[in-house]
Amino acid sequence: MSEVLLEAKELKKEFQVPVKTEGRFRRLFTRKRYDVLQVLKGVNVKIQKGEVVVVIGPSGGGKSTFLRCINRLTEPTSGEVYFEGVKIAGESPVNRFALNEGGLWALIGGVIGLMVGLIFLFDVSLLAGLAFGTGLVPFLPSPYIIGFLVIAFAALGIESALGSYEKTLAGALMVISGLAMLFILETIPTAISAALLFIGGIRVLRRGRIKARDTPGSSDINEVRSHMGMVFQSFNLFMHLTAKRNVMLALEKVRGMNAQEAEARALQALTQVGLAEKANSHPGELSGGQQQRVAIARALAMDPKVMLFDEPTSALDPELIGEVLDVMKRLANSGMTMIIVTHEMGFAREVADRVLFIDQGVIAEEGTPEEFFGNPRNERTRQFLRRLFAEQRAEVPDIQPVGTGRATP
Amino acid sequence: MDVWSIPQAIGDTSSQFNILEHVGLFFNPVIMTVLISVFAIILGFGLGIVGGLARVSRLRLVRVPATAYVDVVRGTPLLVQLFLWYFGLTIGLGVAMDPLVASIIAVGVHSGAYQSEIVRGGVNSIPKGQEEAARATGMTHLQAMRFVILPQALRLILPPLSNEFVIVIKDSSLASVIAVVEITAMAGQLNGTYFQPFEIFIFAAFLYLCLTYATSFMMRALERKYHIPGYGDRR
């Protein structure tokens, strides 16, 4: 129980909300302006193997964002996430320059334009120019290398086809366009900062493609995600596939199982959630509760090391919540590590090893369910719980059985 | 002499002329029309899938050329494009072009632009949660597209696609202007000989109707075949 499975350090997430500018042309010639919406303001949390952590808090407090930052469906702005000791999300220190895609393109286009242009203008050996360009290759993320190679070969073609007069003309044009690309107004700051980083010989990483090479294990995000099951509020079952095929898809395409293995595993997972007899039904033919159980089976079939639940019962009718919570309870008892964002207080109290209260982008309080519900220290927590229980009492006159009480703010 | 007797004055053939006696002449032209349509549809569909996916790509270098293709091709007349592909290449650039190949390319590329937009609309109409769910199980972006988004999007776009396929069949009639003897050209030639425009072009229209109806019918069959139980029903 003492082994740390997941760790988030100073996890921050800012959403950039573009400020609407009037008129098309204004937007063309001025830099896009953004308002920053801070959703997570530095969340630190360690999750042990086998632990069941329930995350509660008011809407808009950052609970879902926190969950989605863990498997990077949402890219954290800064901070780090470690999974089994391997860094799977985080910024290298140079990345505060935060290259955006447009800036990177302008930079690469500009550098290549300049390079080819100079070759043509001054008749520098093509090889020398290409070598300069190739020197950049290790700094570029893979999609750009392809683009670079295409342009390099195009340059070779042009070089052999053109006479000296055209070459000079083309060279001048390329230098101009290269400079223009480097100095597109929108991207000056990023392009310059990126250029400085290049000159400094620092490895520039595109945001979100950070790999920790010095730590053992894998940090390919797709590989990592295949070990983290995720269950969504809106189920998100693949609508064109039967329940069984929904579960089989990732087993075949990600795990590389053959059809028989995958089918056997899928049926096993569906049995686990009590839906073996619905294996050949399409999602459209299932109730919400059944759909959510299929979604759990889909995540479970991959043998995940941790399961992430993003408000799994919020989109369900009250009488269907029970069946989903039952499955989750069984899962919790089987020793699965789980992080659950939920509004089901009764359920939280029953299954949680630890409760996190996330409000306004920070963990305002954390503790065992007994501490948390019995004796909350934080004033915000107390307010939240008071309002919640007041609502519940108004809704359900009797003390409701644990796990079926519906509480949404 | 009143208007009704003009045909008689030119040559009274209506009493002898029976289009059904000339049906055999249309055998090869129908095959030509089918050839152009089928290959143009295949080419257009391929371009449509590639173009549509490129238009929703996150990479600007992929997105911009696709947008340019759609805008340019959709924004110029098919007849002009046909002339460009045939006369432009053959006479202008000295590239020998078979008229049949030129018309397949022209109609296919033209249709591809429209199909790109259809595909883009289809892909965009699939909820974001579908891709997120796929990515969350560890699939790559391309895998999610191929196994989750496209299968659903293609089902959704079957009705507009059948629209487009029917249009391709009808657009193939333009190939007659670059000397491909398909239905319209044959009808024109026949009319030149017998001057019975009404019968002849009604018959040509009937042939097109047969082809387009067969296409609509097949597309509806496809829709039924790939219908997802409990999803997207309005009936």
HADDOCK unambig.tbl for C-alpha pairs under 7 A between the chains (distance, minus, plus):
assign (segid A and resid 222 and name CA) (segid B and resid 138 and name CA) 4.32 0.50 0.50
assign (segid A and resid 222 and name CA) (segid B and resid 139 and name CA) 6.19 0.50 0.50
assign (segid A and resid 222 and name CA) (segid B and resid 140 and name CA) 6.46 0.50 0.50
assign (segid A and resid 223 and name CA) (segid B and resid 138 and name CA) 5.91 0.50 0.50
assign (segid A and resid 225 and name CA) (segid B and resid 136 and name CA) 5.69 0.50 0.50
assign (segid A and resid 225 and name CA) (segid B and resid 137 and name CA) 5.91 0.50 0.50
assign (segid A and resid 225 and name CA) (segid B and resid 138 and name CA) 4.79 0.50 0.50
assign (segid A and resid 226 and name CA) (segid B and resid 137 and name CA) 4.92 0.50 0.50
assign (segid A and resid 226 and name CA) (segid B and resid 138 and name CA) 4.28 0.50 0.50
assign (segid A and resid 229 and name CA) (segid B and resid 137 and name CA) 6.66 0.50 0.50
assign (segid A and resid 230 and name CA) (segid B and resid 136 and name CA) 6.29 0.50 0.50
assign (segid A and resid 236 and name CA) (segid B and resid 129 and name CA) 5.54 0.50 0.50
assign (segid A and resid 236 and name CA) (segid B and resid 130 and name CA) 5.46 0.50 0.50
assign (segid A and resid 236 and name CA) (segid B and resid 133 and name CA) 6.03 0.50 0.50
assign (segid A and resid 238 and name CA) (segid B and resid 130 and name CA) 6.39 0.50 0.50
assign (segid A and resid 238 and name CA) (segid B and resid 148 and name CA) 6.55 0.50 0.50
assign (segid A and resid 240 and name CA) (segid B and resid 152 and name CA) 6.14 0.50 0.50
assign (segid A and resid 240 and name CA) (segid B and resid 228 and name CA) 5.97 0.50 0.50
assign (segid A and resid 250 and name CA) (segid B and resid 137 and name CA) 6.23 0.50 0.50
assign (segid A and resid 250 and name CA) (segid B and resid 139 and name CA) 6.99 0.50 0.50
assign (segid A and resid 254 and name CA) (segid B and resid 138 and name CA) 6.40 0.50 0.50
assign (segid A and resid 254 and name CA) (segid B and resid 139 and name CA) 6.07 0.50 0.50
assign (segid A and resid 282 and name CA) (segid B and resid 229 and name CA) 6.32 0.50 0.50
assign (segid A and resid 284 and name CA) (segid B and resid 229 and name CA) 6.60 0.50 0.50
assign (segid A and resid 284 and name CA) (segid B and resid 230 and name CA) 4.27 0.50 0.50
assign (segid A and resid 284 and name CA) (segid B and resid 231 and name CA) 5.26 0.50 0.50
assign (segid A and resid 285 and name CA) (segid B and resid 229 and name CA) 6.93 0.50 0.50
assign (segid A and resid 285 and name CA) (segid B and resid 230 and name CA) 5.18 0.50 0.50
assign (segid A and resid 299 and name CA) (segid B and resid 137 and name CA) 6.99 0.50 0.50
